[in-house]
């Protein structure tokens, strides 16, 4: 006789794995923002640029962005702003999300 599967524990394990993957993705995106120097931008400017990029349908422009990104990851275009020139006020609060006014 086979042992019955414990679906509850399997679901719980899958949910935990999904949570870890999401946290890892968010952390990697944050690291990418810092590595590119985009953390010096105001959060509204960065969000607007990302929204524009996501909505863009121009294949030529996306290919240019892809090439630029590939060069960045190969180490050829790592020209982020020096730490002394970055604005500490432009970063998000530790809790993330929009800062309350």
PyMOL commands that set and color helices and strands:
alter all, ss='L'
color gray80, all
select helices_A, chain A and resi 7-36+38-40+43-55+59-74+83-85+88-90
alter helices_A, ss='H'
color red, helices_A
deselect
rebuild
show_as cartoon
